[in-house]
Amino acid sequence: MPPTNIVDAPHYGGQILPHKGKHDPAQQTTLAHAIHCRGVGLHSGRPVTLRLSPAPADTGLHIQRLDRPDARPFRLTSGCIMSSPLATVAASPHQSDLHVATIEHLLAALHACKIDNLLIQLDGPELPILDGCAASFIFLLEAAGRTYLNAPRHIIAVRQPISVEGENGAYARLLPHHQNQLHLSLSIDFPAPAIGQQSYALTLDKKHFKRDIAFARTFVNYEDIGRLHAQGLALGGSLENALVIQHDHALNPGGMRLVDECVRHKMLDAIGDLYCTGYSLAARFEAHKTGHSLNNQLLRALFASRDNWQFVKDFATILPLPHENIGLKDKNTLPLENSHAIRKSWSAAS
């Protein structure tokens, strides 16, 4: 696992020091203002309030359950992720019974927007699903704004090929890349004729993510919904927040947003899952029929040996690890009360 050298503490103090002068994309970032929204959890069906707050440099992404008075904020790493085929679930390293589910869509938006430091607070066990994709989270982040911090941005460069395999020909791998970018290529193969075989490739940046990926909704086969409900899953799902496939068509009004919406959503999930490290990757990601569990296995394989990766500022410099204690400064919250308001605002702006 990548060492953090961060002292976790139940109470935050400290100061956010903005980067003075011209904004430098090599500098770390956080939000300019705190912001919150309300929605329901996709699997729990429970209402939840999510609050995103600025955090100082070198603190990374922290998560806190506000419905648990004993819950300490914990730093998100790939080692926190529990094996789950239907969502990315983080478990606190301090409290084994403390879980936070369905974090992948927010993480994908944070990854694309290059938000390095953040406190994520929620009053339930699962993030709100909002519109079933990352568009609402992009809207939230843009409404809150971004601040550059007086510290260099750390990137994890993959040094040698890493590969993991799943069932039925599934695989995921990371390869060295000659640029400080994450290039992704992904393919899927589903029996439903409405999906079938699809592939997509993308070099991650905010512009292309927002235009080509953020709108792609989570999807489910209609025939699987009853089984999921019997297991206590997908209780908050609806045609407003999920693409429901029945054989050769989508049941949603208007159908699919694009014929390859499903593979684009799988790309969205992968972008989120790969940000469970809290650091952007300089790598090529290649995958076929991958999912949340396999993506996390890939990260664990990457960090199994220090020879597999290095911190870089650019490809000529290995960065030292951060040594500052975590801290947060209270900010006023920009309220966005529910997912419908977010969805309408985003639709009007797009």
Phi, psi and omega in degrees: 000145177291125180294147181254329184052037178248135176271109177285139181219147181289340180239139182260140170214172180125188191219140175265118183254104180296152174287125181270143180096200184295137179296133183241120180298348176275357179270151175293160181226163166211183177283150176284329181218155171287155180208151179219162176211167177235149178191198178237153175283138181299314185268320182284329186074006184269143174294146182210143173255131179248133178233129178246125185233148178299153177219152182291169179299149174067019177257340177075203181259121179244146181237140178219131175270110182281344178280355178245103183303334182271001189279121173273146170298142177229148182279134180283126171221166178296336177289344178278347190279130176271150178290118180208124183284340189255349181196161173270121186239124178258137178245138179293132175290345180271329186223107189295338181267007183257109184239153173225120189253162173058054181265355192292326183289319175296316180298322178298317179294318178297319179299310182295324182274358179057051173266114187268328188230129186195145169254120181254114181241141178210155183256040179193181185273000187211139175294152176293143181280337180052244184261015174081006180217210180248001184299317180293324178291322174300317178299316178301312183295321179291324177294323180285332182080166184235139178241133174276141184250159185275062179200146180289149179278135179263137177234143175263115178265127177282129187261335180209157185299138177231134184217143173226154182235147176242202182276156173056040176083007179288144175205162172212141180212155175240135181232151175301147179231142186282353179237162177281058182221162173251115176254129183240138170225132191214143176225152179228163179209105181243146181292333180297126180302334179294339181249293179063219179264127179219152176217157181203148178225148185200139165262122192289122163208165187297317184302310183285327176298312182296320183281321193250343189235319192303330184280349187285121188272152170300148187226157182210148172282133181305322183293341182269349187296317180300318179296318179297317178298321180296333178270004182077025181244162177057028183288340178258006181285148178201174177291351176276339184229009178209147175270118184255118185259128173236099178059264187251014181205165175263140180280346182294141173304128183088351178068209179284149177287327170215157183297334179253032180302325185293315179291329176294324177292322175299324175296316177303312179301317181296319179299319176292314182298322181288347177267007175294344173287337188082002179231144171291152179254140166261099190191168166252126178253125178233134184207153175223125179055034180280167177209187185302314183296315181292323177299319179289324175301323179297316179295320179296322177294322178300314185271006178293335179222136178292345178286346185278342190206165174207152171281135177223150166267317166218180187286359178259351189228127172270124183278144170290157178281151180290153182228014183271149173288154181286148178203155176220143176250131181298141178228157171291147183263136171270110187278135167228103201283332184208165186293330181296318179296319179297313184297316180295318181296317181295318181298321181291331183272344187262000000 
